[in-house]
Amino acid sequence: MNPHILMVLDHNLNPDKYTKGQLEANRDDAHAAYDADNVGAAYAYSAADAAALATATYDAGYWLNGYFKMTGENKQDYIDAINKDK
């Protein structure tokens, strides 16, 4: 499970949970952790970027869906992990 994607999805579901600084740190960590050769890395970067920028121009949901499509990971597994912590 990608921790950067988990945080972005959690942010999409709970928009007041993370500060702008936390989202920016997640973005920076995502860029540092993955190189362009990893499957879904571009989507992981873009989702983290979108959450950190939090503007209408950058749709994190679009990039999250692309990530799940490219990697084959199950989005519901991420949602379940988020809900488990509640």
N, C-alpha and C positions, 0 to 999 in steps of 0.2 A: 504494500500500500504506500503510495507516494504521499509523504507528510505535507508537501507543499500544496498538492491538489486537495488533500483533506482539509487544510486550513481555508483554502479558497471556497470550497463547497460549503464548509461550515459558515464562512462569512456570508455567502449567498443566502443561506437558510436563517442565519442570525446576524443581521447586518450591524447590530450595535455591540457585538461581542469583542471585536478587535479594534485597537486604535490604528490610526493611519501609520504610526511608526511601526507597529507590529506587522502590518500588511506590507510596508516597504521592506522591512527586514526579511520577510518571507520571500518577497520578490528577489531580493539580492541573494539570498541563500539558494533559491531555485536556479538562478543563473550560474552560481558557483558550483552547484552540485552535479549538473548534467551537461554533457557536451552534445553537440548537434547530431551526433551519430546515434544517440539513444532514441528508441521508438517513443514517440509522443513527446519528446523533449521540447519541440517548438510549441506545442500546445501547453505544456506545463509552464514554460516561460511566459507565454501570452496570457494564460489564466492568472498567473501571479502578477503580471504587469497590470492586467485589467482590474484586479482587486485593489492593488496599491494605488492606481490612478483614480479608480471609482468615478469615472465619468460616463456619460451616455455613449461616448464614442467607442469606448472599450467595453464590450459585453463579455463579462467573465463566463456567463452561461454558455455562450457560443464556443468559447475555447475549452471549457470543461467537457462539453459534449464531444468536441473533436478529440480531446485527450482519450476519453473512454472508447471512442470508436477506433482510434489508432492503436491503442494498447490492448484492447479486448478486456480490460478490467471491468468489473461490475460496479456501476454507480451505486446500486442499492447497498452493496457491502460498505461503501463509504458512509452512506446515510445511516446505516445501522450502527456503525462505529461512532458516529456523532451522537446519535440518540442514546447509545449505551452510556455515555458520559453524563447524561442528564439525570 
